[in-house]
Amino acid sequence: MIIDRIENAALYYSIHARFERAFEHIRQMDIETIPAGRYELDGEKMYVLVQEYSTKRKEESKWEAHRRYIDLQYVVRGAEGMGYANIHHLQQGEYDASKDFLPLFGEGDLFKLKSGCFVLLFPEDAHMPSMAIGNPEPAKKVVIKIAFFV
């Protein structure tokens, strides 16, 4: 897992062949006005999910991880709490390959992801996104799904 501000994105380009294009797409899109939805970048190798939602209480949140994709999650507006744990520190549920979704159960660490910040989540990184910091608040986030294998 990597957490940083979007201004430092270039530090991470060399980690994966698609990172530069993903970060540049965030910089070039009109992120304030683009409506929620799915947008193609490179077919199933890389696509964008624009999400507008109300953050939720921790007890309503669920752990997840992905095997095929790295998540680049960038908070456009608002802030959210996020849980983090290595998948091997949690109990794993049944993987749904059609959704690339691995449910997990247990306890992990929490951090805040504020507007202008991103997190890169790799297949070993269990995460519990979209948690409220205090009371639930509106938020907007861009998630770029990047195929782990080039």
N, C-alpha and C positions, 0 to 999 in steps of 0.2 A: 504494500500500500504506500502511496505517495500522496501527501497533502501539501498544497502550495497555492500561491496566488497566480492568476493567469499571466501576469507580467513575467513570470519566471518559466513559462512553458518551454522555451527553447532549451533549457537545461536537460530536458527529458527526451528530446527528439531521437537521440541515438539508441534509446532503449528498445524501440520497436519501429519497424519500417513504416508504419501507418500513423505514428504519433504526430509528426509534423503536419500532415494533411488534416488530421482531426482538430488539432489546436487552431490551425489557420482557418478552418471552416467556422469555428466558434467566433474568431475575430472578425470574419467577413460577413457573417449573417446578421440580419437585423433582429437581434435576440430579444429586444424589448417588445417588438410588435408581432413577431412570427407566432401564428396560432399553434396551440397544442396539436400534436400529431406525430406521425412517423414520416421521415424524409430519407430518401435513398442517397447515399454517397458513392458506394461501390458494391451494389447488390448486397449479398449476405456477408461480404467481407467487412463492410463498415456501413452503418446506418445511424440515423439520428432520431432520438425520441425527445420531443419537446413536451414537458409536463408542467401543468399548472394545477395546484392542489392546495389543500389545507393540511398543514402538518398535523400529526396525530400523537396521541399520548403513547408513552412507552409500552404500556400494557396492550395496546392495539397493534403494535409493530411486530414484525416477524423477521427472523434471520434468513438470509439467502446467500447463495454463491452461484457462480456460473462456471462451467467447464470449457465452453467454446469461445467465450468472449471476455475481453477486458472491458470494464466499465470506466469511461471517462465521464464523471459527473461534475457539472459546473453549475453553481448556484447563480442565477441571473438576478433574482429578486427575493428578498427575505433571508431567512437563515433556518437551518435545521440541525437537530442533533442526529448523530449517526453512531450506531454501534459497530465495533470492529472486534474480530477474533480470527485467529488462524482456524481453518476448517477442522483441523485435527484436535482442537480443544473443545469442540462442540459435538453433540450427537447428531449424526447425519440421518436425514429422512430418505425417502425414495426419490432419486433423480428423475426429472421429467425431461427427456431429451428433446421433445418437440418444442418446449419452451426454454430450453437451456436453464432450468431452474432446479437448484438443489436446496430444499428446505433444511434448516438446521435448528437445533434446540440447545439451550444452555445460557451461560452468562459470558459477557465479554466486556470490553472497555467502551467508553463513550467519548465522543469529541464533538465539537461544534464546527459546522461548515457554513461560513458566512458568504454573503454576496461578494462576488469577485474572486472566490476561491474554488478550487477544483480538488477532486480526489481521483486517483487512479487505483482501481481495484482489480487485482489479478485473480486467477482461478483459486488460489490458496486463501484468498481474503473473504471471509464471511463478513457480511455487512447487514445492518438493520437501518435502512434509510428512512427519511421523511419524518423523523420524530420532532415533536414540538419542544422548543426551549421555553419552558413555562407553559403558557396557554397556547393552544393551536392558533396558527397564523397563516395567512396566504403566502404561497411561495411559488416561484417559477424556476425550473431547472432544465438544463439541456444535458441529456445523457447520450453519449456516442458509444455505440457498441462496436468494438474493434475485435475482429477475429484474432484469437490468440496465436494461431499458427499462420505464418505468412504464406 
